[in-house]
């Protein structure tokens, strides 16, 4: 693992580098992205940086220095053997007071890169009762205010699942804590609309683009209970790509991966091999 903060590579990821007054620490006032590294190459870095800038604008903290962040990515990858890994980019509103109002010291830019294990090809999920607020101030933004998600995923792990999936305030299926969700119903691959409050996932967007040419794929909102009727369920995300789900709340979902999931995975693998920065 290598870490970089505001233009400087740290001697160790454990080295003190962020002020205790940084608003990212004080109130979780920041945005972030996680980028997969495959065979030493970051995947879809440009899209991730553009979404980071969009999240920062939505949060109102200003525009990150994307050129500087690219330098941070290169610096933390330099000299590392990364058959598979992940890059975490975090930008906070910088130093501020011990309260909600922001300071004016400028943004803090952080990049951390580390080797990682590929997620399993099949996983299980658990639904949780806490809703995503699709009308909230942070709806659709990828912010560092993740305590809610941490509570949800720990509840899922306690239930023997690897990811938590939540409804929105209308009871519609929304998303996972770190993933988007899709399911197969009557031969159609369905995913919630962005109006549900789910994050506009990079993998989600590419999957909609790449899969639609060969599969029946739609964006549609439905009650979270629709998962009980689904023939197949998948999670899509930065390191998961397209991951088959074998169990939802302990209920088996056919033989995972199902036939449509297998086709989706094959299409994804083919297209991703062609484009490292689509």
Secondary structure, 3 states (H helix, E strand, C coil): CEEEECCEECCCCCCCCCCCCEHHHHCCCEEEEEEEEECCEECCHHHHHHHHHHHHHHHCCCCCCHHHHHHHHHHHHCCCCCCEEEEEEEEECCECCCCCCCCCCCCEEEEEEEECCCCCCEEEEEEEEEEECCCCCCCCCCECCCHHHHHHHHHHHHCCCCEEEEEECCCEEEEECCCEEEEEECCEEEECCHHHCCCCCHHHHHHHHHHCCCCCEEECCCEHHHHHHCCEEEEEECCCEEEEEEEECCEECCCCCCHHHHHHHHHHHHHHHHCCCC
